[in-house]
Amino acid sequence: MKTNPAEGFTIDFHFKFNAYTERQYYEKNFPVYIKELKKTGAERIVIHRPRPFLEQHKERLENMSARIQYEEIKPVLYTGIFGTENIIENKFLLPWVQRNKNGELLSYMNGGARSAMMCPASPYVTDYLAPRVVESARAANAKSIFLDIPWIMKGGCYCSNCKDIRESGGDNKKIVRQGLERFVNTIKKEIPGISLGVNSSAPGIYLHAWHGAEINNFKGLFEEYITEWTPYQWGQKPEVVTKCILNARGKAEGKFYHATICKDNNKNLYPADKLSALFKAILDGGALPWLCVNASNSQLIKISEAWRISNKIL
């Protein structure tokens, strides 16, 4: 099944404008960049949830969203679901962090207390995170929310929050599933009709050491699934990309996207012919591209050319 190319792609990877971008630079460059993105073929822009979320950040989020939607591009709100949090600055979150069997804090990318992972079974999910995501999503008038980091770190969590689940026979996978269910139900109650998407890694291709992030553990919870081949791997081969997407589509029902950084090992944007082959492989797998690249205006031209080639609309 080939995806309808008219739907366009998603642009992500810490989108170059955000709630903290200096005002003068933002006012001068943001409207122009959004118009260029629209010409390129972008259908959606991922906006990262501001933290902290002060009144000026809310105003910027509202302004960004209005300008994005004026160009008929849809805003998607990004948030981590079980991480990461800086517990040095937010010590009240300490009781909710993931811990290994020795009681040691688990963090993302070995970031320590500044990048702590939070237990899916803790009150963090519904009492702390969900209200903040709802507030940001409403300010951005988001049409979708993307959940990243939906897992327990290597070795598993053995904190007091998930003790009861373990004692009743549950494992890390069940702890993650129940945490996701609590979050999804809360969001759906507060914002009926919003789509929820999740990082689904690379089914059939790449098996990481994180717990609970398998796509079959997400089944039935989400409308959107975002795959990636060896997280944002350089040198993605089209045939492997298609294999990854098809494997994912065989395990869950929904709308599929495939994330790629579009760059080689030297971090140079692929030439148009290689980009178009990658885009075509994603479409042939039944997904749409999710581009993790802060493209310059000149790079947007190259992406646009590749997108048109892949859709045979030169």
Secondary structure, DSSP 8 states (H G I E B T S, - for coil): ----GGG-EEE-SS-S--TTS-HHHHHHHHHHHHHHHHHHTEEEEEEE--SS--HHHHHHHHHHHHHHHHTT-EEEEEEESSEEE-TTT-GGGGGGB-B-TTS-B-BGGG-GGGGEEB-TTSTIIIIIIHHHHHHHHHHTT-SEEEEE--SB-TT---SGGGHHHHHTT--HHHHHHHHHHHHHHHHHHHSTT-EEEEE--BTTTB--S-BS--GGGTTTT-SEEEEESTTT-SS--HHHHHHHHHHHHTT--SEEEEEE--B-TTS-B--HHHHHHHHHHHHHTT-EEEE-----HHHHHHHHHHHHHHTT--
